[in-house]
């Protein structure tokens, strides 16, 4: 009985590697790869455009909110001045009527 120990097989040539990387064995062709890359680039561009549109819309809404707050403050100030003027007029009429 001889005991034979198996040793690991080490490839000394690269023919197996070369076969695996030949165009016939590639999963995708260069044209398909270029098409995939173009679609990915287009997807990224559309995503960037959507993000920019979202940001612009958020900025527009913020401007509208700030403008509405400013109009409300101006309206309240105008009403305050009107009330003060009416009160002053009423007091003046009372003083003249007495």
Backbone as XML, in Angstrom:
<?xml version="1.0"?>
<chain id="A" units="angstrom">
  <residue number="1" name="UNK">
    <atom name="N" x="0.827" y="-1.166" z="0.000"/>
    <atom name="CA" x="0.000" y="0.000" z="0.000"/>
    <atom name="C" x="0.873" y="1.230" z="0.000"/>
  </residue>
  <residue number="2" name="UNK">
    <atom name="N" x="0.616" y="2.005" z="-0.973"/>
    <atom name="CA" x="1.372" y="3.246" z="-0.971"/>
    <atom name="C" x="0.423" y="4.377" z="-0.656"/>
  </residue>
  <residue number="3" name="UNK">
    <atom name="N" x="0.909" y="5.245" z="0.103"/>
    <atom name="CA" x="0.070" y="6.403" z="0.402"/>
    <atom name="C" x="0.503" y="7.527" z="-0.521"/>
  </residue>
  <residue number="4" name="UNK">
    <atom name="N" x="-0.440" y="7.956" z="-1.298"/>
    <atom name="CA" x="-0.147" y="9.030" z="-2.244"/>
    <atom name="C" x="-0.870" y="10.283" z="-1.763"/>
  </residue>
  <residue number="5" name="UNK">
    <atom name="N" x="-0.122" y="11.312" z="-1.557"/>
    <atom name="CA" x="-0.707" y="12.558" z="-1.073"/>
    <atom name="C" x="-0.892" y="13.495" z="-2.263"/>
  </residue>
  <residue number="6" name="UNK">
    <atom name="N" x="-2.093" y="14.008" z="-2.379"/>
    <atom name="CA" x="-2.376" y="14.916" z="-3.485"/>
    <atom name="C" x="-1.784" y="16.281" z="-3.175"/>
  </residue>
  <residue number="7" name="UNK">
    <atom name="N" x="-1.124" y="16.828" z="-4.141"/>
    <atom name="CA" x="-0.583" y="18.175" z="-3.949"/>
    <atom name="C" x="-1.450" y="19.154" z="-4.726"/>
  </residue>
  <residue number="8" name="UNK">
    <atom name="N" x="-1.527" y="20.364" z="-4.259"/>
    <atom name="CA" x="-2.341" y="21.348" z="-4.982"/>
    <atom name="C" x="-1.752" y="21.603" z="-6.363"/>
  </residue>
  <residue number="9" name="UNK">
    <atom name="N" x="-2.638" y="21.744" z="-7.326"/>
    <atom name="CA" x="-2.209" y="21.962" z="-8.700"/>
    <atom name="C" x="-2.035" y="23.461" z="-8.921"/>
  </residue>
  <residue number="10" name="UNK">
    <atom name="N" x="-0.869" y="23.868" z="-9.290"/>
    <atom name="CA" x="-0.582" y="25.275" z="-9.544"/>
    <atom name="C" x="-0.403" y="25.441" z="-11.046"/>
  </residue>
  <residue number="11" name="UNK">
    <atom name="N" x="-1.166" y="26.346" z="-11.614"/>
    <atom name="CA" x="-1.052" y="26.600" z="-13.044"/>
    <atom name="C" x="0.220" y="27.382" z="-13.307"/>
  </residue>
  <residue number="12" name="UNK">
    <atom name="N" x="0.997" y="26.891" z="-14.210"/>
    <atom name="CA" x="2.225" y="27.603" z="-14.543"/>
    <atom name="C" x="2.066" y="28.424" z="-15.803"/>
  </residue>
  <residue number="13" name="UNK">
    <atom name="N" x="1.030" y="28.160" z="-16.562"/>
    <atom name="CA" x="0.797" y="28.993" z="-17.736"/>
    <atom name="C" x="-0.529" y="29.722" z="-17.566"/>
  </residue>
  <residue number="14" name="UNK">
    <atom name="N" x="-0.702" y="30.731" z="-18.356"/>
    <atom name="CA" x="-1.903" y="31.547" z="-18.205"/>
    <atom name="C" x="-2.940" y="31.238" z="-19.266"/>
  </residue>
  <residue number="15" name="UNK">
    <atom name="N" x="-2.869" y="30.072" z="-19.879"/>
    <atom name="CA" x="-3.813" y="29.758" z="-20.955"/>
    <atom name="C" x="-5.246" y="29.703" z="-20.444"/>
  </residue>
  <residue number="16" name="UNK">
    <atom name="N" x="-5.464" y="29.181" z="-19.231"/>
    <atom name="CA" x="-6.817" y="29.139" z="-18.680"/>
    <atom name="C" x="-7.348" y="30.547" z="-18.460"/>
  </residue>
  <residue number="17" name="UNK">
    <atom name="N" x="-6.483" y="31.409" z="-17.970"/>
    <atom name="CA" x="-6.888" y="32.801" z="-17.740"/>
    <atom name="C" x="-7.190" y="33.485" z="-19.065"/>
  </residue>
  <residue number="18" name="UNK">
    <atom name="N" x="-6.357" y="33.244" z="-20.051"/>
    <atom name="CA" x="-6.567" y="33.865" z="-21.352"/>
    <atom name="C" x="-7.881" y="33.412" z="-21.966"/>
  </residue>
  <residue number="19" name="UNK">
    <atom name="N" x="-8.205" y="32.153" z="-21.805"/>
    <atom name="CA" x="-9.464" y="31.656" z="-22.352"/>
    <atom name="C" x="-10.659" y="32.318" z="-21.672"/>
  </residue>
  <residue number="20" name="UNK">
    <atom name="N" x="-10.551" y="32.552" z="-20.383"/>
    <atom name="CA" x="-11.664" y="33.148" z="-19.646"/>
    <atom name="C" x="-11.870" y="34.602" z="-20.009"/>
  </residue>
  <residue number="21" name="UNK">
    <atom name="N" x="-10.836" y="35.240" z="-20.498"/>
    <atom name="CA" x="-10.978" y="36.662" z="-20.808"/>
    <atom name="C" x="-11.113" y="36.940" z="-22.292"/>
  </residue>
  <residue number="22" name="UNK">
    <atom name="N" x="-11.247" y="35.932" z="-23.094"/>
    <atom name="CA" x="-11.429" y="36.169" z="-24.524"/>
    <atom name="C" x="-12.825" y="36.724" z="-24.768"/>
  </residue>
  <residue number="23" name="UNK">
    <atom name="N" x="-12.983" y="37.537" z="-25.813"/>
    <atom name="CA" x="-14.287" y="38.164" z="-26.078"/>
    <atom name="C" x="-15.435" y="37.187" z="-26.164"/>
  </residue>
  <residue number="24" name="UNK">
    <atom name="N" x="-15.209" y="35.994" z="-26.656"/>
    <atom name="CA" x="-16.281" y="35.017" z="-26.774"/>
    <atom name="C" x="-16.835" y="34.577" z="-25.435"/>
  </residue>
  <residue number="25" name="UNK">
    <atom name="N" x="-16.042" y="34.660" z="-24.402"/>
    <atom name="CA" x="-16.483" y="34.218" z="-23.080"/>
    <atom name="C" x="-16.943" y="35.366" z="-22.186"/>
  </residue>
  <residue number="26" name="UNK">
    <atom name="N" x="-16.835" y="36.576" z="-22.665"/>
    <atom name="CA" x="-17.275" y="37.712" z="-21.854"/>
    <atom name="C" x="-18.784" y="37.681" z="-21.698"/>
  </residue>
  <residue number="27" name="UNK">
    <atom name="N" x="-19.255" y="38.148" z="-20.554"/>
    <atom name="CA" x="-20.690" y="38.161" z="-20.285"/>
    <atom name="C" x="-21.382" y="39.196" z="-21.162"/>
  </residue>
  <residue number="28" name="UNK">
    <atom name="N" x="-20.767" y="40.353" z="-21.306"/>
    <atom name="CA" x="-21.350" y="41.395" z="-22.152"/>
    <atom name="C" x="-20.339" y="41.797" z="-23.213"/>
  </residue>
  <residue number="29" name="UNK">
    <atom name="N" x="-20.845" y="42.192" z="-24.354"/>
    <atom name="CA" x="-19.970" y="42.661" z="-25.421"/>
    <atom name="C" x="-19.593" y="44.105" z="-25.137"/>
  </residue>
  <residue number="30" name="UNK">
    <atom name="N" x="-18.609" y="44.583" z="-25.867"/>
    <atom name="CA" x="-18.194" y="45.973" z="-25.688"/>
    <atom name="C" x="-19.341" y="46.925" z="-26.005"/>
  </residue>
  <residue number="31" name="UNK">
    <atom name="N" x="-20.136" y="46.602" z="-27.040"/>
    <atom name="CA" x="-21.280" y="47.448" z="-27.392"/>
    <atom name="C" x="-22.306" y="47.470" z="-26.267"/>
  </residue>
  <residue number="32" name="UNK">
    <atom name="N" x="-22.577" y="46.289" z="-25.708"/>
    <atom name="CA" x="-23.538" y="46.234" z="-24.604"/>
    <atom name="C" x="-23.005" y="46.996" z="-23.399"/>
  </residue>
  <residue number="33" name="UNK">
    <atom name="N" x="-21.717" y="46.841" z="-23.134"/>
    <atom name="CA" x="-21.105" y="47.547" z="-22.005"/>
    <atom name="C" x="-21.195" y="49.057" z="-22.215"/>
  </residue>
  <residue number="34" name="UNK">
    <atom name="N" x="-20.914" y="49.508" z="-23.433"/>
    <atom name="CA" x="-21.017" y="50.935" z="-23.741"/>
    <atom name="C" x="-22.456" y="51.407" z="-23.580"/>
  </residue>
  <residue number="35" name="UNK">
    <atom name="N" x="-23.406" y="50.581" z="-24.004"/>
    <atom name="CA" x="-24.824" y="50.916" z="-23.867"/>
    <atom name="C" x="-25.208" y="51.023" z="-22.393"/>
  </residue>
  <residue number="36" name="UNK">
    <atom name="N" x="-24.732" y="50.074" z="-21.600"/>
    <atom name="CA" x="-25.010" y="50.103" z="-20.157"/>
    <atom name="C" x="-24.421" y="51.363" z="-19.538"/>
  </residue>
  <residue number="37" name="UNK">
    <atom name="N" x="-23.177" y="51.681" z="-19.899"/>
    <atom name="CA" x="-22.526" y="52.876" z="-19.357"/>
    <atom name="C" x="-23.284" y="54.141" z="-19.769"/>
  </residue>
  <residue number="38" name="UNK">
    <atom name="N" x="-23.749" y="54.185" z="-21.022"/>
    <atom name="CA" x="-24.504" y="55.350" z="-21.493"/>
    <atom name="C" x="-25.815" y="55.488" z="-20.725"/>
  </residue>
  <residue number="39" name="UNK">
    <atom name="N" x="-26.487" y="54.354" z="-20.501"/>
    <atom name="CA" x="-27.746" y="54.396" z="-19.748"/>
    <atom name="C" x="-27.503" y="54.833" z="-18.305"/>
  </residue>
  <residue number="40" name="UNK">
    <atom name="N" x="-26.423" y="54.349" z="-17.717"/>
    <atom name="CA" x="-26.104" y="54.754" z="-16.345"/>
    <atom name="C" x="-25.798" y="56.248" z="-16.282"/>
  </residue>
  <residue number="41" name="UNK">
    <atom name="N" x="-25.052" y="56.749" z="-17.265"/>
    <atom name="CA" x="-24.737" y="58.176" z="-17.309"/>
    <atom name="C" x="-26.010" y="58.997" z="-17.480"/>
  </residue>
  <residue number="42" name="UNK">
    <atom name="N" x="-26.907" y="58.528" z="-18.345"/>
    <atom name="CA" x="-28.177" y="59.231" z="-18.545"/>
    <atom name="C" x="-29.009" y="59.206" z="-17.267"/>
  </residue>
  <residue number="43" name="UNK">
    <atom name="N" x="-29.020" y="58.068" z="-16.592"/>
    <atom name="CA" x="-29.749" y="57.952" z="-15.325"/>
    <atom name="C" x="-29.191" y="58.938" z="-14.294"/>
  </residue>
  <residue number="44" name="UNK">
    <atom name="N" x="-27.866" y="59.022" z="-14.207"/>
    <atom name="CA" x="-27.243" y="59.960" z="-13.262"/>
    <atom name="C" x="-27.605" y="61.400" z="-13.615"/>
  </residue>
  <residue number="45" name="UNK">
    <atom name="N" x="-27.605" y="61.707" z="-14.924"/>
    <atom name="CA" x="-27.939" y="63.067" z="-15.360"/>
    <atom name="C" x="-29.385" y="63.402" z="-15.002"/>
  </residue>
  <residue number="46" name="UNK">
    <atom name="N" x="-30.296" y="62.467" z="-15.251"/>
    <atom name="CA" x="-31.704" y="62.690" z="-14.909"/>
    <atom name="C" x="-31.878" y="62.835" z="-13.396"/>
  </residue>
  <residue number="47" name="UNK">
    <atom name="N" x="-31.159" y="62.026" z="-12.647"/>
    <atom name="CA" x="-31.229" y="62.115" z="-11.188"/>
    <atom name="C" x="-30.745" y="63.484" z="-10.728"/>
  </residue>
  <residue number="48" name="UNK">
    <atom name="N" x="-29.647" y="63.961" z="-11.301"/>
    <atom name="CA" x="-29.124" y="65.283" z="-10.940"/>
    <atom name="C" x="-30.132" y="66.372" z="-11.300"/>
  </residue>
  <residue number="49" name="UNK">
    <atom name="N" x="-30.783" y="66.237" z="-12.452"/>
    <atom name="CA" x="-31.795" y="67.220" z="-12.855"/>
    <atom name="C" x="-32.987" y="67.203" z="-11.899"/>
  </residue>
  <residue number="50" name="UNK">
    <atom name="N" x="-33.420" y="65.998" z="-11.492"/>
    <atom name="CA" x="-34.531" y="65.906" z="-10.535"/>
    <atom name="C" x="-34.143" y="66.530" z="-9.199"/>
  </residue>
  <residue number="51" name="UNK">
    <atom name="N" x="-32.920" y="66.259" z="-8.750"/>
    <atom name="CA" x="-32.471" y="66.829" z="-7.481"/>
    <atom name="C" x="-32.395" y="68.351" z="-7.568"/>
  </residue>
  <residue number="52" name="UNK">
    <atom name="N" x="-31.912" y="68.861" z="-8.709"/>
    <atom name="CA" x="-31.839" y="70.309" z="-8.893"/>
    <atom name="C" x="-33.244" y="70.914" z="-8.914"/>
  </residue>
  <residue number="53" name="UNK">
    <atom name="N" x="-34.169" y="70.272" z="-9.611"/>
    <atom name="CA" x="-35.547" y="70.764" z="-9.666"/>
    <atom name="C" x="-36.175" y="70.754" z="-8.276"/>
  </residue>
  <residue number="54" name="UNK">
    <atom name="N" x="-35.905" y="69.714" z="-7.508"/>
    <atom name="CA" x="-36.423" y="69.632" z="-6.141"/>
    <atom name="C" x="-35.861" y="70.759" z="-5.292"/>
  </residue>
  <residue number="55" name="UNK">
    <atom name="N" x="-34.560" y="71.017" z="-5.427"/>
    <atom name="CA" x="-33.917" y="72.093" z="-4.662"/>
    <atom name="C" x="-34.488" y="73.451" z="-5.061"/>
  </residue>
  <residue number="56" name="UNK">
    <atom name="N" x="-34.651" y="73.676" z="-6.360"/>
    <atom name="CA" x="-35.207" y="74.951" z="-6.825"/>
    <atom name="C" x="-36.633" y="75.143" z="-6.321"/>
  </residue>
  <residue number="57" name="UNK">
    <atom name="N" x="-37.417" y="74.076" z="-6.330"/>
    <atom name="CA" x="-38.794" y="74.158" z="-5.830"/>
    <atom name="C" x="-38.803" y="74.467" z="-4.337"/>
  </residue>
  <residue number="58" name="UNK">
    <atom name="N" x="-37.909" y="73.849" z="-3.584"/>
    <atom name="CA" x="-37.825" y="74.113" z="-2.142"/>
    <atom name="C" x="-37.441" y="75.572" z="-1.897"/>
  </residue>
  <residue number="59" name="UNK">
    <atom name="N" x="-36.507" y="76.080" z="-2.684"/>
    <atom name="CA" x="-36.112" y="77.486" z="-2.550"/>
    <atom name="C" x="-37.270" y="78.416" z="-2.904"/>
  </residue>
  <residue number="60" name="UNK">
    <atom name="N" x="-38.012" y="78.080" z="-3.966"/>
    <atom name="CA" x="-39.162" y="78.907" z="-4.363"/>
    <atom name="C" x="-40.215" y="78.928" z="-3.261"/>
  </residue>
  <residue number="61" name="UNK">
    <atom name="N" x="-40.504" y="77.764" z="-2.690"/>
    <atom name="CA" x="-41.489" y="77.692" z="-1.612"/>
    <atom name="C" x="-41.031" y="78.478" z="-0.388"/>
  </residue>
  <residue number="62" name="UNK">
    <atom name="N" x="-39.743" y="78.420" z="-0.085"/>
    <atom name="CA" x="-39.210" y="79.182" z="1.054"/>
    <atom name="C" x="-39.346" y="80.684" z="0.800"/>
  </residue>
  <residue number="63" name="UNK">
    <atom name="N" x="-39.043" y="81.129" z="-0.435"/>
    <atom name="CA" x="-39.214" y="82.552" z="-0.771"/>
    <atom name="C" x="-40.670" y="82.968" z="-0.625"/>
  </residue>
  <residue number="64" name="UNK">
    <atom name="N" x="-41.584" y="82.134" z="-1.123"/>
    <atom name="CA" x="-43.013" y="82.443" z="-1.002"/>
    <atom name="C" x="-43.427" y="82.545" z="0.458"/>
  </residue>
  <residue number="65" name="UNK">
    <atom name="N" x="-42.925" y="81.635" z="1.284"/>
    <atom name="CA" x="-43.262" y="81.654" z="2.711"/>
    <atom name="C" x="-42.749" y="82.936" z="3.362"/>
  </residue>
  <residue number="66" name="UNK">
    <atom name="N" x="-41.509" y="83.306" z="3.064"/>
    <atom name="CA" x="-40.937" y="84.522" z="3.641"/>
    <atom name="C" x="-41.675" y="85.772" z="3.152"/>
  </residue>
  <residue number="67" name="UNK">
    <atom name="N" x="-42.035" y="85.791" z="1.870"/>
    <atom name="CA" x="-42.783" y="86.928" z="1.330"/>
    <atom name="C" x="-44.160" y="87.029" z="1.983"/>
  </residue>
  <residue number="68" name="UNK">
    <atom name="N" x="-44.816" y="85.899" z="2.200"/>
    <atom name="CA" x="-46.128" y="85.899" z="2.852"/>
    <atom name="C" x="-46.006" y="86.402" z="4.287"/>
  </residue>
  <residue number="69" name="UNK">
    <atom name="N" x="-44.957" y="85.982" z="4.990"/>
    <atom name="CA" x="-44.738" y="86.479" z="6.354"/>
    <atom name="C" x="-44.510" y="87.982" z="6.350"/>
  </residue>
  <residue number="70" name="UNK">
    <atom name="N" x="-43.732" y="88.477" z="5.375"/>
    <atom name="CA" x="-43.464" y="89.915" z="5.277"/>
    <atom name="C" x="-44.761" y="90.678" z="4.997"/>
  </residue>
  <residue number="71" name="UNK">
    <atom name="N" x="-45.588" y="90.173" z="4.072"/>
    <atom name="CA" x="-46.866" y="90.844" z="3.784"/>
    <atom name="C" x="-47.750" y="90.866" z="5.025"/>
  </residue>
  <residue number="72" name="UNK">
    <atom name="N" x="-47.761" y="89.764" z="5.777"/>
    <atom name="CA" x="-48.573" y="89.696" z="6.993"/>
    <atom name="C" x="-48.087" y="90.716" z="8.021"/>
  </residue>
  <residue number="73" name="UNK">
    <atom name="N" x="-46.757" y="90.825" z="8.182"/>
    <atom name="CA" x="-46.222" y="91.829" z="9.122"/>
    <atom name="C" x="-46.593" y="93.240" z="8.673"/>
  </residue>
  <residue number="74" name="UNK">
    <atom name="N" x="-46.470" y="93.500" z="7.373"/>
    <atom name="CA" x="-46.809" y="94.824" z="6.848"/>
    <atom name="C" x="-48.293" y="95.122" z="7.044"/>
  </residue>
  <residue number="75" name="UNK">
    <atom name="N" x="-49.145" y="94.118" z="6.820"/>
    <atom name="CA" x="-50.585" y="94.294" z="7.016"/>
    <atom name="C" x="-50.896" y="94.594" z="8.476"/>
  </residue>
  <residue number="76" name="UNK">
    <atom name="N" x="-50.267" y="93.843" z="9.377"/>
    <atom name="CA" x="-50.502" y="94.069" z="10.806"/>
    <atom name="C" x="-50.022" y="95.458" z="11.222"/>
  </residue>
  <residue number="77" name="UNK">
    <atom name="N" x="-48.892" y="95.885" z="10.682"/>
    <atom name="CA" x="-48.363" y="97.217" z="10.984"/>
    <atom name="C" x="-49.318" y="98.294" z="10.457"/>
  </residue>
  <residue number="78" name="UNK">
    <atom name="N" x="-49.844" y="98.101" z="9.249"/>
    <atom name="CA" x="-50.779" y="99.072" z="8.676"/>
    <atom name="C" x="-52.053" y="99.144" z="9.514"/>
  </residue>
  <residue number="79" name="UNK">
    <atom name="N" x="-52.555" y="97.984" z="9.954"/>
    <atom name="CA" x="-53.754" y="97.976" z="10.794"/>
    <atom name="C" x="-53.489" y="98.652" z="12.131"/>
  </residue>
  <residue number="80" name="UNK">
    <atom name="N" x="-52.308" y="98.431" z="12.686"/>
    <atom name="CA" x="-51.940" y="99.076" z="13.950"/>
    <atom name="C" x="-51.925" y="100.594" z="13.785"/>
  </residue>
  <residue number="81" name="UNK">
    <atom name="N" x="-51.286" y="101.074" z="12.697"/>
    <atom name="CA" x="-51.239" y="102.515" z="12.461"/>
    <atom name="C" x="-52.648" y="103.077" z="12.234"/>
  </residue>
  <residue number="82" name="UNK">
    <atom name="N" x="-53.478" y="102.336" z="11.517"/>
    <atom name="CA" x="-54.848" y="102.790" z="11.277"/>
    <atom name="C" x="-55.614" y="102.898" z="12.592"/>
  </residue>
  <residue number="83" name="UNK">
    <atom name="N" x="-55.481" y="101.895" z="13.460"/>
    <atom name="CA" x="-56.153" y="101.936" z="14.766"/>
    <atom name="C" x="-55.658" y="103.115" z="15.596"/>
  </residue>
  <residue number="84" name="UNK">
    <atom name="N" x="-54.349" y="103.345" z="15.588"/>
    <atom name="CA" x="-53.798" y="104.477" z="16.338"/>
    <atom name="C" x="-54.314" y="105.796" z="15.773"/>
  </residue>
  <residue number="85" name="UNK">
    <atom name="N" x="-54.396" y="105.894" z="14.444"/>
    <atom name="CA" x="-54.886" y="107.120" z="13.832"/>
    <atom name="C" x="-56.364" y="107.335" z="14.178"/>
  </residue>
  <residue number="86" name="UNK">
    <atom name="N" x="-57.174" y="106.247" z="14.093"/>
    <atom name="CA" x="-58.592" y="106.363" z="14.436"/>
    <atom name="C" x="-58.769" y="106.755" z="15.901"/>
  </residue>
  <residue number="87" name="UNK">
    <atom name="N" x="-57.960" y="106.187" z="16.782"/>
    <atom name="CA" x="-58.029" y="106.528" z="18.207"/>
    <atom name="C" x="-57.654" y="107.994" z="18.423"/>
  </residue>
  <residue number="88" name="UNK">
    <atom name="N" x="-56.630" y="108.456" z="17.722"/>
    <atom name="CA" x="-56.222" y="109.860" z="17.843"/>
    <atom name="C" x="-57.327" y="110.776" z="17.315"/>
  </residue>
  <residue number="89" name="UNK">
    <atom name="N" x="-57.965" y="110.404" z="16.225"/>
    <atom name="CA" x="-59.073" y="111.193" z="15.669"/>
    <atom name="C" x="-60.239" y="111.248" z="16.650"/>
  </residue>
  <residue number="90" name="UNK">
    <atom name="N" x="-60.559" y="110.097" z="17.244"/>
    <atom name="CA" x="-61.660" y="110.047" z="18.208"/>
    <atom name="C" x="-61.363" y="110.951" z="19.401"/>
  </residue>
  <residue number="91" name="UNK">
    <atom name="N" x="-60.147" y="110.902" z="19.910"/>
    <atom name="CA" x="-59.766" y="111.746" z="21.053"/>
    <atom name="C" x="-59.814" y="113.219" z="20.675"/>
  </residue>
  <residue number="92" name="UNK">
    <atom name="N" x="-59.388" y="113.521" z="19.458"/>
    <atom name="CA" x="-59.416" y="114.916" z="19.000"/>
    <atom name="C" x="-60.853" y="115.416" z="18.901"/>
  </residue>
  <residue number="93" name="UNK">
    <atom name="N" x="-61.763" y="114.575" z="18.411"/>
    <atom name="CA" x="-63.165" y="114.977" z="18.313"/>
    <atom name="C" x="-63.776" y="115.150" z="19.697"/>
  </residue>
  <residue number="94" name="UNK">
    <atom name="N" x="-63.407" y="114.273" z="20.629"/>
    <atom name="CA" x="-63.909" y="114.404" z="21.998"/>
    <atom name="C" x="-63.404" y="115.697" z="22.621"/>
  </residue>
  <residue number="95" name="UNK">
    <atom name="N" x="-62.146" y="116.019" z="22.394"/>
    <atom name="CA" x="-61.562" y="117.228" z="22.971"/>
    <atom name="C" x="-62.236" y="118.470" z="22.378"/>
  </residue>
  <residue number="96" name="UNK">
    <atom name="N" x="-62.520" y="118.432" z="21.091"/>
    <atom name="CA" x="-63.162" y="119.576" z="20.460"/>
    <atom name="C" x="-64.633" y="119.672" z="20.849"/>
  </residue>
  <residue number="97" name="UNK">
    <atom name="N" x="-65.244" y="118.542" z="21.133"/>
    <atom name="CA" x="-66.657" y="118.516" z="21.499"/>
    <atom name="C" x="-66.881" y="118.945" z="22.940"/>
  </residue>
  <residue number="98" name="UNK">
    <atom name="N" x="-65.879" y="118.926" z="23.752"/>
    <atom name="CA" x="-66.055" y="119.263" z="25.162"/>
    <atom name="C" x="-66.004" y="120.716" z="25.417"/>
  </residue>
</chain>
